[in-house]
């Protein structure tokens, strides 16, 4: 016949179906069942330690008091005598079933959610029209004077340009250099103007 060793209230009990036993008081109410921890299961074929597939069902028959234990206290030569008693709070269990644990019912599959409709793509914003490129400035006509250049520059020789260029301001030097490149293209004058501009940048 199958048997099991169960744990109730920190104590171990060897039980079989139909047996009744007294254990320390449990919280389960009378008439209700409980499933204590199974430490060992055995039958004619095998013995299994800490089985996970076996369960023991016990019903609480009632809550009772244990036998009274008398306690006496006495002190010699003083006449001190005291008698007290103690009755343990117990619960009577009846083992109803020792068997395999019931398989959990399969969960019903939830209905598949319909696929969400794809969101429409936002309409492309029209790109702003490209700004028209500024009209190119017309090239200087030959002999045309550049605004900002030194007065009477056209009459100066290369030696005169080299002599007076260090005293001109930067806008005057740039205007003179522009005029020189567009018209006379005198290498000596261009070199003197570039040297004077470089000296201005160094300061």
C-alpha positions in Angstrom: 0.0 0.0 0.0 1.3 3.5 -0.8 2.5 5.7 1.9 4.1 9.1 2.3 6.1 11.2 4.7 4.7 14.7 5.1 5.8 17.8 6.9 3.3 19.7 9.1 4.3 22.5 11.5 8.0 21.5 11.2 7.4 17.9 12.1 7.4 14.8 10.0 4.7 12.1 9.9 4.4 8.8 8.0 0.8 8.5 6.7 -1.4 6.3 4.5 -4.8 6.9 3.0 -7.6 6.7 5.6 -5.3 7.4 8.6 -6.1 10.0 11.3 -3.3 11.8 13.2 -2.9 14.7 15.6 -0.6 17.5 14.6 0.1 21.0 16.0 -2.7 23.4 15.5 -3.1 24.5 11.8 -4.8 27.6 10.5 -7.1 25.7 8.2 -10.8 25.7 9.4 -12.6 22.5 10.3 -14.0 20.6 7.3 -11.6 22.1 4.8 -8.7 20.3 3.2 -5.0 21.1 3.0 -2.0 19.7 1.0 1.1 19.4 3.2 4.6 19.2 1.8 5.5 15.7 0.7 9.1 14.6 1.6 8.9 11.0 0.5 6.6 8.7 -1.4 6.7 4.9 -1.5 4.8 1.9 -2.7 5.4 -1.7 -3.6 7.3 -0.7 -6.8 9.5 2.3 -5.9 10.4 4.9 -3.3 10.8 8.5 -4.4 12.5 11.3 -2.4 10.9 14.8 -2.6 8.5 13.8 -5.4 7.1 16.7 -7.4 4.3 14.7 -9.0 2.8 13.4 -5.8 0.3 15.2 -3.5 -1.3 14.3 -0.2 -4.8 15.6 0.6 -5.7 15.9 4.3 -9.0 17.1 5.8 -9.2 18.9 9.1 -11.6 16.8 11.2 -11.4 19.2 14.2 -9.4 21.3 16.5 -8.8 19.6 19.9 -6.7 20.0 23.1 -4.1 17.5 24.0 -3.8 15.6 27.3 -3.2 17.7 30.3 0.3 17.9 31.6 0.6 18.7 35.3 3.6 20.8 36.5 4.5 21.1 40.2 6.9 23.6 41.7 8.4 23.2 45.2 11.1 25.0 47.2 12.4 23.2 50.3 12.3 24.8 53.8 10.1 27.7 52.5 6.7 26.0 52.2 6.4 27.2 48.6 4.3 24.8 46.4 2.6 25.6 43.1 0.8 23.3 40.6 0.0 24.3 37.0 -1.2 22.5 34.0 -0.7 22.6 30.2 -2.8 21.3 27.3 -1.4 21.6 23.7 -3.5 23.0 20.9 -3.8 20.3 18.3 -5.6 19.6 15.0 -6.9 16.2 14.0 -6.3 15.4 10.3 -7.6 12.6 8.1 -5.6 11.6 5.1 -8.0 11.4 2.2 -5.8 10.8 -0.8 -2.2 10.1 -1.8 -1.7 10.2 -5.5 -0.4 12.0 -8.5 -0.8 15.7 -8.8 -3.5 16.8 -11.2 -2.3 18.2 -14.5 -3.1 21.9 -14.9 -5.8 22.6 -17.5 -4.4 24.0 -20.7 -4.9 27.7 -21.0 -7.3 28.7 -23.7 -5.4 30.5 -26.5 -6.4 34.2 -26.7 -7.8 35.1 -30.1 -5.1 36.7 -32.3 -5.4 40.4 -32.5 -6.1 41.8 -36.0 -3.1 43.4 -37.6 -3.1 47.1 -37.4 -3.7 48.9 -40.6 -0.5 50.6 -41.9 -0.4 54.3 -41.2 -0.5 56.4 -44.4 2.7 58.1 -45.1 2.6 61.9 -44.7 2.5 63.9 -47.9 5.8 65.2 -49.0 6.2 68.9 -48.3 6.9 71.0 -51.4 10.4 72.2 -51.4 10.9 76.0 -51.6 12.0 77.3 -54.9 15.7 77.9 -55.1 16.8 81.5 -54.9 18.1 83.0 -58.1 21.8 83.4 -58.1 22.9 87.0 -57.9 23.8 88.4 -61.2 27.5 88.5 -61.9 29.1 91.9 -61.8 30.3 93.0 -65.2 34.0 93.0 -65.8 35.8 96.3 -65.7 36.2 97.9 -69.1 39.8 98.7 -70.0 40.8 102.1 -68.6 37.8 102.3 -66.3 38.5 103.7 -62.8 37.9 101.5 -59.7 36.0 103.3 -56.9 38.2 103.9 -53.9 41.5 103.8 -55.6 44.1 106.6 -54.9 43.7 109.9 -56.7 45.6 110.3 -60.0 46.8 106.7 -59.7 46.8 106.2 -63.4 49.5 108.8 -63.8 51.9 107.1 -61.3 54.9 105.2 -62.5 55.9 101.8 -61.0 58.5 103.6 -58.9 55.8 106.1 -57.7 53.4 103.3 -56.8 56.2 101.5 -54.8 57.0 104.7 -53.0 53.5 105.8 -52.0 51.7 102.4 -51.5 52.9 101.9 -47.9 51.0 105.0 -46.9 47.7 104.1 -48.5 44.8 102.5 -46.5 43.8 98.9 -47.2 40.7 99.7 -49.3 42.8 102.0 -51.5 45.4 99.3 -51.9 42.8 96.7 -52.9 41.1 99.1 -55.4 44.5 100.0 -56.9 45.4 96.3 -57.2 42.1 95.5 -58.9 42.7 98.3 -61.4 46.2 97.2 -62.1 45.2 93.7 -62.8 42.4 94.7 -65.1 44.3 97.4 -67.0 47.9 98.0 -66.9 49.0 94.7 -65.5 52.4 96.2 -64.5 54.3 93.5 -62.6 56.3 95.9 -60.5 53.2 97.8 -59.4 51.3 94.6 -58.6 54.2 93.4 -56.5 54.5 96.7 -54.7 50.7 96.7 -53.9 50.7 93.1 -52.7 53.7 93.8 -50.5 52.0 96.8 -48.9 48.8 94.7 -48.3 50.9 92.0 -46.7 52.5 94.6 -44.4 49.0 95.8 -43.4 47.9 92.3 -42.5 51.0 91.8 -40.4 50.1 94.9 -38.3 
